Amino acid sequence: MKIEFTKNQIKLREELRDYFNDLMNENLVKELKMSGGEGGGGPEFKKALKKIGQDGWIGLSWPKKYGGQEASYLEQYIFTEEIMRSGFPYPFLTTDSIGPTIAEYGNELIKRDLIPGILSGDIIFAIGYSEPDAGTDLASLSTKAILKNNKWIINGQKMWTSLADYSDYIWLAVRTDPKSNNHKGLSILVVPTNSKGLTISPIYTLGGVRTNTTFYDNVEIPESNLVGEVNKGWNLITGQLNRERLSLVNNAPVEKLLEDVTKWANNTVDNKGNKLIDENWVKSNLALVKSGSEALKLLCWKQAWLMTTNKLDMADASVAKVYGSEFFIEAYRLLMEIIGQESTLTSKSEKNILEGRLEMLYRVSSILTFGGGTNEVQRDIISMIGLNMPREER
């Protein structure tokens, strides 16, 4: 059985690769380098994101009635591969996860206010799920919202609200049924980040990546900022997380680094004058990364196809998320072994190798083992939903 893209899909991939190579101009690369290569939010980033929107790429798989191109999820996955390969910190949560959920479940007012801005690259979302006492067990969250005089009044605290420092809105999970202590009493609200009573405080992680704590002190938003039905937000949360997990583990960054490290090893000699690429252990490391990358690619293509046929379930998404996130750590380690101690130099060092991209990706890769849901919980999901095994008593 031969698995490959169609001619049109190959043409799309080539077009996108050229497009993003041009997009990553000197000023943008410099701005990203100053942030460690991982973050966005600067003026060059915003300019580039708006250009992607103006050129119609953000709406690639969106319905035509919203201004999209109605491409399949396979085409969308090709887009994801190419933009991640380029190194641009694209806000996938907004465009590929939250945006489509708003388009499907949002009321007409919120769709009118938000969808054009998402597709033009003018609106970015952060996600407010985890709390000090509710992360893995998200259904136990306690941030509450009370409807009073046609306004939602929100009180509580969220942890790990990444991107909130430069986002326009927060996709917020709240408890709207005070009598409920499980997933049945949850709702999703859209909260502007400039709302009175909302405080955003930075958390700088060991890997150097910024995330945030957000505090809600009698924050008021219109009643129409509810997405879906009141007290029925759990399905929106799980649906959004399924979409998120697929974009988290795209193999493009590993594939690009594998190509670059292979070229580097082919052009580098050891102290005996022999090409590094000729060492058996180097070939072994490269082969391990290549085989793992190909396996992840097939897994992600399958997930994209399942989304095209509306058959993707939580177990499918969890399988890709667990395998991909843990493979990334091992792949970057194997590539760093080849380069040696210089692989630990950051992009700000004059002696860095490959512009410090390998160091940065290895440093932040562990985040993916808990971002979008911890891998331990993903294994539980695979066991219960994918393998029909009994739920563990806790």
Secondary structure, DSSP 4 states (H G I P E B T S, - for coil): ------HHHHHHHHHHHHHHHHHS-HHHHHHHHHTTTS---SHHHHHHHHHHHHTT-TTTTS-GGGT-----HHHHHHHHHHHHHHT----HIIIIIIHHHHHHHS-HHHHHHHHHHHHHT---EEEE--BTTBSSSGGG---EEEEETTEEEEEEEES--TTTTT-SEEEEEEE--TT--SGGGEEEEEEETT-TTEEEEEEE-TTS-EEEEEEEEEEEEEGGGEESSTT--HHHHHHHHHHHHHHHT-SHHHHHHHHHHHHHHHT-B-TTS-BGGGSHHHHHHHHHHHHHHHHHHHHHHHHHHHHHTT---HHHHHHHHHHHHHHHHHHHHHHHHHH-GGGG--TTSTT-SGGGHHHHHHHHGGGGGTTTS-HHHHHHHIIIIIS-PPPPP-
